[in-house]
Amino acid sequence: MSTGISDRLGRAVATVKRIVGMPNYAAYVAHLREHHPGCAIPSEREYFDLYLKTKYSTGGSRCC
């Protein structure tokens, strides 16, 4: 598969994930590095568990 097609496919998959509410681990890591450089970066599995806990629990807070 050429690079152009794989890039477009990757962007399409990311768009579909955003539409259905799937978390974006890469964007989260970039956010942590930019806005919270002293924080530990969780594994992708830890991030997904945290995402589910925050999404479905009551009284959760948001970072930014």
N, C-alpha and C positions, 0 to 999 in steps of 0.2 A: 504494500500500500504506500502510495506516495505521501510525502510530508504534508502537503496541502490538504489532502483528503483526511488524513489522520487528525490534523489540527481542527478541521471543520467538524469531524465526528466527535472529537473531545469536547468542543464547545457546545455541540448539540446535546450531548449527554449531560453536561453541566447545567444547561438550560432546563432540560427536562427534570433533573433532580431538584433545581430551585423551584420549579412549578409545583412539584408534588411535595415539597417541604423537606427534602433530604438534606442533611447537613453537608457542608463543604469543608472538609478537614484542611485542605491546603490553604483556603482563605482564612480559616481560624488560626492556623500556625503563622501566617503572614501578619495577621492582626496582633497576635501575641508578641511577635518579634518587634513590631513597630511601636505598639502602645504599652506593652508590659514586658520590657526586656529582662526584668529580674525574675519573672515567673517561669516555673518549669513547664516544659511542653509535654502534654500527655501523649501517650501512644494513640493511634487511631482508634483502637478498641476502647480505651479509657474515654476519649473524646465522645465517641458514639454513646457510651453508657451515660455520660454526663448530659449529653443532648437529650436523651430519652427521659432521664430523671427530671431535668428542667422543664421539658415540654409537657410532661404529664403530671407533675406534682403541683400542688397549690402553693401559692406564696413565693414562687421562685423570683429571683431578681435578675436583672440584666446588667451586663457590664457597661456597655456604651449606648 
